[in-house]
Amino acid sequence: MPAAHNFLVAILVSLFCVQTVCALKVERLAPEGPVLTPAAGGVSRPGREVASGRAFVKFGAGISTITAEAALSAAGFAVMAPGLPGGWTPVGLPDGMSVAAALSVLRALPGAEAAEPSGIYRARRKSDDPGLILQYSLRLADVFRAWDYETGSSTKVTVGVIDTGIDGSHPELASKLAGTSQFCDPGANKSTDDGGACASNSPPTPACNHATRVAGVAAAASDNSAGVAGVSWGAGLLSLKVFRDVDCNSDCGDKSGTEICSTDDFAIIKAVNYGASLHNSAATGRIVLNLSLGEPYSPCGGALQTAITNAVSAGVIVAAAAGNDPNAGVDAPANCTGVIPVGATDINDAIASFSARGGEMSAGGVTAPGVGVYTTTLGGAYAYSDGTSFSSPFVAGLAALLWAANPSLSNVQVLNAIRSGALDRGAGGPDTVYGYGRVDAFKAMLLAKNGSTAGYTARSDMERAYAYPNPYNPSSGRSLSFSMPDGIFGSGLEVTVYTSEGEKVKKLSGPSWDGRNEAGHKVASGVYLFFMKTDNGTARGKFAVLR
C-alpha cells in the first residue's frame, strides 16, 4: 500500500508540473579545490549554487545519440532537449537524486566525456543611492563628444538584455524595442520540456525592476525632452527574460522562502542562442548581448562557454557585469572566454568599493560608471542605481554606438577600440582592478571611426553651470535643462530662476524647467539668471529666453 501511494503521488506531481510551470529549485554543491579561510590568508568560499533536478552531460565524439540516450535512460535520466552546440545535453535527474550524486553517475556512464551542473545566477544589483543626481556618468566617460560623431542611428544595432525582462510600457523604452522579446523559462524541467526554446514575450513584461534599469543605461530614448539619455540613442532593445515573475518581488529580491529570484545556465544558454540567431537580421541588425547577472565563486561552465563561444564566433558582442563582491573574483558569465567583463567606478572616477577584481579584468576587462547611475525604472519612472549591473550596459551601449558609427568593424575590433580608448586608472597597463581602464567614449569613437586617436584631447572638468538649449524657446515643447559643475555634484538639488533684475521666477527641485513661473504662465523673452545649490556647494549661470 505505501508503495502504491508513493507511485500515485509521483504521478500527481508529474501531472501538476505538466499543467503548471515548476519552480526553479536550488542546491548548493561543496566547494571544488582547496578551501582557503581568512585565517589562512584567503577568502572562505561557499559551495556553488546550482539548479536542482537537472545537469549537463557530454559524450565523446564516437558515441551515437541513440547509444547516449539509451545509457541515460537506463540510469534514470531524461533528455530535456536535443543536444546543445558543442555536444552538451541537458538532462532531468531521477526523482530525489541530488545534483552532486547525479554528476558522479553521469561522469561514470560509458562514453561520457564530462558532466556539470546548471549554475544559478542572480541579478547583479546594489541598493539605490538617491543622493546622486543627473547622469554624471555620460559626462565622466566623455559621451557628449562621442555623440558629435554618432548617436547610434546610422546602422541598426540592437542590445539584447538577458535579464529580468524589460518593462515594455516605459515611455523611454517602448519605442526602442526591436525583434520579438522572449521569455526563456528557468522553471522548465523534464516534465515541462520546452525543447530548449524560448517563448514570445512581446511586448515584454518585467519580473522586477532590474532589466528596465539596465536597458535605460544602454539605450533609453534620447533627445526627446524627457527622462534620461541612453549611451546609444539609436540602438534597439531586445528583452530576453530569464527570470520568472512568481519568484521575484519588484526590487528583484526573493518573493518568499520557496520562490527564489534567480535563473540558471539552461535559461541563459537559451537566451544567448536566441540572441545570436538574430545577429545581422533585418529586425535587429547587429547584436550586442548584455548580461548583468552572475554569482560569486562560480566558474564558467562548459555548456555556457560553448554557447558564448558560438555567439562570439557568429560576430556577436557579449558584455557582462564583473560582480559586486571585491573578494570573490569575477563572476560567471563575465569570466567566460570571449566576454568583456565590466567593473564599476564612482563619481570620483575611482573604483567602486564593491566592484569585483580578478585576472579576467586584466585579460580584457574595463570599468565604467556604476555608482549613482540615473536610469529608467518600473512604472514609467526613474531611479538611481549602484552596481556593476549598470556599468555593463554602459559598455554594451557604447559598443552599439561604435558599431553604428563604423559597421565595417568586427565584434573584436569594436571591443579593441573600447579597451584601447579606456583611461588607464591603475599603475600603468591592464590590471586586476580597473582592467584596461575606465571607458572613454570619445577616444573609443575616434579609434572606431578614424582608426587613430589623432585630434584627441582629454576631457576638461566642467567648472561652470550651464543651461541648454540656450537661447530657450518655451513654445518648442522641450524643457530647459541645467547641467552642474563637476565640483558640486551631490544630493539635495535646488535650482532657482530669477529675472535679470533679481526677481524670483520659480524654485525647482530638479534639473529641468518648462519655462513657466510660479503661477504657471510662460515667462517673457529676456535674460534670466539661475542659482544652483546641492549639499556639496553652489553655482550660478544665465540664459536667454526667446519667444
C-alpha positions, 0 to 999 in steps of 0.5 A: 500500500505505501508503495502504491501511494508513493507511485500515485503521488509521483504521478500527481506531481508529474501531472501538476508540473505538466499543467503548471510551470515548476519552480526553479529549485536550488542546491548548493554543491561543496566547494571544488579545490582547496578551501582557503579561510581568512585565517589562512590568508584567503577568502572562505568560499561557499559551495556553488549554487546550482539548479536542482533536478537537472545537469549537463552531460557530454559524450565523446565524439564516437558515441551515437545519440541513440547509444547516449540516450539509451545509457541515460535512460537506463540510469534514470535520466531524461533528455530535456532537449536535443543536444546543445552546440558543442555536444552538451545535453541537458538532462532531468535527474531521477526523482530525489537524486541530488545534483552532486550524486547525479554528476558522479553517475553521469561522469561514470556512464560509458562514453561520457566525456564530462558532466556539470551542473546548471549554475544559478545566477542572480541579478547583479544589483546594489541598493539605490543611492538617491543622493546622486543626481543627473547622469554624471556618468555620460559626462565622466566617460566623455559621451557628449563628444562621442555623440558629435560623431554618432548617436547610434542611428546610422546602422541598426544595432540592437542590445539584447538584455538577458535579464529580468525582462524589460518593462515594455510600457516605459515611455523611454523604452517602448519605442526602442524595442526591436525583434520579438522579446522572449521569455526563456523559462528557468522553471522548465524541467523534464516534465515541462520540456520546452525543447530548449526554446524560448517563448514570445514575450512581446511586448515584454513584461518585467519580473522586477525592476532590474532589466528596465534599469539596465536597458535605460543605461544602454539605450533609453530614448534620447533627445526627446525632452524627457527622462534620461539619455541612453549611451546609444540613442539609436540602438534597439532593445531586445528583452530576453527574460530569464527570470520568472515573475512568481519568484521575484518581488519588484526590487528583484529580491526573493518573493518568499522562502520557496520562490527564489529570484534567480535563473540558471545556465539552461535559461541563459544558454537559451537566451544567448542562442536566441540572441545570436540567431538574430545577429545581422537580421533585418529586425535587429541588425547587429547584436550586442548581448548584455548580461548583468547577472552572475554569482560569486565563486562560480566558474564558467561552465562548459555548456555556457562557454560553448554557447558564448563561444558560438555567439562570439564566433557568429560576430556577436558582442557579449558584455557582462557585469564583473560582480559586486563582491571585491573578494570573490573574483569575477563572476560567471558569465563575465569570466567566460572566454570571449566576454568583456567583463565590466567593473564599476567606478564612482563619481570620483572616477575611482573604483567602486568599493564593491566592484569585483577584481580578478585576472579576467579584468586584466585579460580584457576587462574595463570599468565604467560608471556604476555608482549613482547611475540615473536610469529608467525604472518600473512604472514609467519612472526613474531611479538611481542605481549602484552596481556593476549591473549598470556599468555593463550596459554602459559598455554594451551601449557604447559598443552599439554606438561604435558599431553604428558609427563604423559597421565595417568593424568586427565584434573584436575590433569594436571591443579593441577600440573600447579597451584601447580608448579606456583611461588607464586608472591603475599603475600603468597597463591592464590590471586586476582592478580597473582592467584596461581602464575606465571607458572613454567614449570619445577616444573609443569613437575616434579609434572606431571611426578614424582608426587613430586617436589623432585630434584627441584631447582629454576631457576638461572638468566642467567648472561652470553651470550651464543651461541648454538649449540656450537661447530657450524657446518655451513654445518648442515643447522641450524643457530647459535643462541645467547641467552642474559643475563637476565640483558640486555634484551631490544630493539635495538639488535646488535650482532657482530662476530669477529675472535679470533684475533679481526677481524670483521666477520659480524654485525647482527641485530638479534639473529641468524647467518648462519655462513657466513661473510660479503661477504657471504662465510662460515667462517673457523673452529676456535674460534670466539668471539661475542659482544652483545649490546641492549639499556639496556647494553652489553655482550660478549661470544665465540664459536667454529666453526667446519667444 
